[in-house]
Structures are given as structure tokens and as C-alpha cells.
Amino acid sequence: MSYCGTTDVQLVYSDYKTLMTKSDSTGTTSPASFMTSADEWLEAEFYAHNMTPPPADPISGTYDYWLRKATANFAVYSAASSILAERAETDEVWWNSYMDTAQGIVDDIRSGIKRLSYQSAAWKDSISQAVPIANGTIAAPPTSVCHSIGQLGGRYTSNIPRLIEIEIDGTGTSLSAHTFLARLAGEATDTITAGEPCDPDGWTSIGWGVSVIWTPPLTGSLVIGQKWRIYCTPIGEEVPTSGGAKSGRRQWA
């Protein structure tokens, strides 16, 4: 089974069928030949980094969205390069962007930035990003203000899952004059720390390996009661003993 189908390719480049008719006078070149080429490219990319290509999703029976999108982009690049390259008057051709997109997706899969549909989310490995939430009549705060150490690969050190809530509990004339408290979500009296400055120049430890750092909101201002939540779990991604795509500690069943 190919990693992508004609529909996937047409979603990436709607004029793909027209491109095929330009291949020769009869227009008989099969679109499948370029999709096969894309399959071979994808597998070569994984094998080159000591990774076996991930199998089809065991639930849906189809390949993951990102695998389909990467190979569809490469199929467009491969087809356009093969059919139109001799007519191009410059190396700066429009189809190069499809190769860049395909390569970028595969690089992100290998690094773990992009996860496949049946993998656990990145935050399930340890510490999530700080996720903004609404607090009664107080709207959810901006996403790019409170940042958790999980974004840099920080590891949760406890064997008990926790949902930590960060809340602005004081405001001032500058970001560092604002303060926050940290508590276990749903436990109003179970405060971990309070009155901590929103430090934009260093990580503030909350405990269990969890720390936060702050950046000024691009628009508006922080108000008392704005909340974020950080999901912490000791349950890492299950690593099978054999098979699947792997790189270091990461492996796909």
C-alpha cells in the first residue's frame, strides 16, 4: 500500500492531473509512478537515520496524515521536476517548495516535533506546555506568556501524575512586578507556591522538575485570575521490544 494516494496528491496540488497530461503527447504517464518514487524517498529518509518507516495506523488501517502529506508533496515535486525541468529557465522553480515541505515534515517526525496519530502526545512523556484556560468570567490568557520547562525537554521527576495550575495573583507596572501562584488544579487550598515574580529572565521552580518562565504579552495586559495548566505525568511512551520505527529512545509500534 502506497503511503499516499491520488486524492492526497491533489489536495496538495489541485492541478496534478493536468500536470500528468503534460508528460508526453498522449498523457499516459501514470501518476502512481511518482507516488511510488515518493514512497521510496520516504523509506530512504528513515533508513538513512537508522529508523524503519512507521507502519499503517493500527486503528484506521491507513497511513498517518503526516506521512501522506510528506509523500504527496514529494510526488508533486518529483512529477514537476521530471516533466517540466527541461523547460525551466532558472533553478528557482516553483516545485522546489514542495520538496522543502516534504523534507521539513520528515525532519519533524524524526526529531519528535511531529507525532503520528497513534503515538502519545509530547507532553505525555513528562511535562506539557503551559496551556491557557478560562477562569470563570476571566478569559483565557495569551498562549505566549507563560512557558513551561517541558518545551526544552524538561523531565518530570515524580511518579504521581499531577495537573498544576498557574494563576496570576498580583499585578504591577512591569512583567517582573506581576506575581503568580501555583496549585494543584481543583484544589483551591492546596497551594504549592504564591507571590512568585513573573520572571522573564530565569526559570522559576515549582517542584518535581517543573519550572516556568515568562514573556510579555504581545497585546493587552495580564490581569489577576488568568490561568494556565501544566500536565505532568510519569508515564512515558510505551517502547516495544522489537520492530517499528526508532531513533534513540523513541520507537513506533
N, C-alpha and C positions, 0 to 999 in steps of 0.2 A: 504494500500500500504506500503510495506516494505521500510525502509529508504535506503537500498542498494539492489542491485541485484547481480546475479551471475557474471556478467561482472565486476562490481565494485570490487568484491572479487578477481577475477582472475587478475585484474590489480594490486592489492596489493600483491597477492601471486599466481604466474602463475601456480603452481602445485596443486592448490586447488582440482581439480577433482581427481587427483591421491590420495591425502590425504583422500578423501571420500571413495575410494575403500579399504583403509586400516582399515576401521571402523569395518567390520565384514567379514566373509568368502564370502558373496555374494555381498558385496559392495552396499547394497541397502539403506543405511542411506541417507536421503535427505539433501542436502546442505542447503535447506530452513530452516531446524530446527535450524541451528546455526545462520542464519541470523535473525530468529525470536528472538533468545536469545540475539542477538546484539541489536535489536530494544528495547527489554525490559530493557537492560542495559542502553541504551542511555536515555530512558524516566526516569528511576530511578535516573540517574545522575542529570537530570534537576529538577525533583520533589524534590530531596534531598536539593536543594538550592532555593526552593520556586520559581521555574521557570517552566512554562509549555513549552513543546517541541515546537519549531517553526514548522509551517505547511509547506506544499509544496510551492515552489515558485509560486506566483500567475500568473507569466508570462509564465514560461516554463511548469508548471504543474508537475515538478519533484522536488525532494528534493535537497537542496543546495549541492555543491561539498564537503564542509567540513563535513556535516552530513553523506554523503555517504562514505566518506573516513574513518571517525571515526568508523562507524558501520562495514565497510568492514574489518578494522584492528581487531576489536573485534571479528568478526566472525572467522577470521583465528586463533586468539588466543584461542577462545572457542573450535573450532574444534580440533586443535592440542593438546590442554590440555586434552580434553576428550578422544581422540583416542590414543595419544602417551604417556601420563603422566606415566602410569604404566610401560612402557618400559624404562623410563628415569633413568639414574644412578646418576643424580645430579639435584639440584634445579636450577642450572644455565642453563636453556634450551633456545633454540633459539626463541621459540614462545613468550617468555616474552616481547621481544622488540615490538611486535605487540600490546600488551596491553598498554605498555608505550606510544606508538604513539597515540592510541585511546584516552587514558586519557589526554594526552597533548593537543590534538585538542579540546576536550570538555572544558578543563580548559581555553583555549584561547578564546573560544566562550563565555563562561560565563563572562570572565573578559573584553571582548570587544577588545582584541588584534586581534582576527579574526572576521571579519564581514561577514554576509551572503550576498548572491548576491543581494538581494533586499533591503538591508539596505544602508543608506547613509554612505560614507566613514568617517573614523575617523576625518579627517581634516574638514569635513563639520560641525562638531559640534562647531568648533571655529577656531583654528589656525593650519595650516598644518606644516609638517616638512619643512625644507629649501630644496627646490628641485633644483638641479643644472641644468642650461640651457646654451646652446652655445650662444656666443655673437659675431656675425659676423664670423671672422676668428679665434676667440679665442674659443678653445674647452671648453665644459662643465667641470667645476672643479670637484674634488673628492666629493663623497657624504658625507664622514665622516669628514668634516672640519667645516662647519657652521651648527649649530644646533639651532632649534627654541624652545621656551618655550612650544610649543604645545606638544612636546614629553613627557613633565612632566604633561600634563593636564592643561596647562595654558589656561585661558579663554579670548576670545576677548571681549573688553568692549564697542565697538561701535555698533550702529545699521545700519551702512552703510558697505556693502561688500567692501573690498579692496584687491588689489593684490600688495604686497610690494616686491620691487626688492632690493636685496643686491648686491653690487658690490665692488670689491677691487679697491681702488683709490690711494693706496700708498704701497710701499714695503720697508722692512728693513732687518736687519740681524737676526731677531728673529720673531716669530709669533706675539708677542705683539707689535713689531715695525711696523707691517703691519697695514694699516688702511682701513676702508670701508665707503661707503656711503649707505644711504637708500633713495629710492624714490618710488613714485607710478609708477608701470610698465607702460611704454608707454608715460610717462610724463618726458622728459629729464630735464625740467626746474623746475619741482615740487619736489625738493629735501627736504627730511624730516630732514636728518642729514648728515654730511660729516666729513671726517677726524677722524672718531672714531677708536680707537685702537682695534685690533682683540684680545680681552681679553680672555685668556684661563682659567682664574681663577675667573670669575664672569660674571653675566648676564648684557648685555648692553641693556638698554631700548630704544625702537624705538618709542613707543607710542601705545595707545589703548590696553594695556596689552601685547603687542608683545615685546619679548626680544630675543637676540641671545647670544650664547657662542661659543667659537672656540676651536678646537683641531688641532694639527699639522698634515699636510698631511703625510700619511704613505710612499708615494713615490712622487718624484718630488717636486716642489715648487709652491707657489701661484704667480700669475702674475697679473698685473694691467688689469682690464677689466673682470675678471672672475665673473660670476653672479650666484645668487641663487634667487628663488622666494618663497615667503611665501603667501599662500592663506588664506585669513581671511574672515569669514562670520558669521553674527549673526544668521543665520538660522540653528537651531538645528534639530536633528532628530524628525520627527513627532511622537508624542506619542498618540496612540489610547486610548480611554476611557475604553475599556474592551477587554479581550481576548488576545491571543498571549503569547509569552514567555517574561518574565520580570524579572528584577533584579534591584532594586533601581529605578533609573530614566530611565533605558533602557528597551524598550519593542518592541517586534516584532509584526507587524500587521499580 
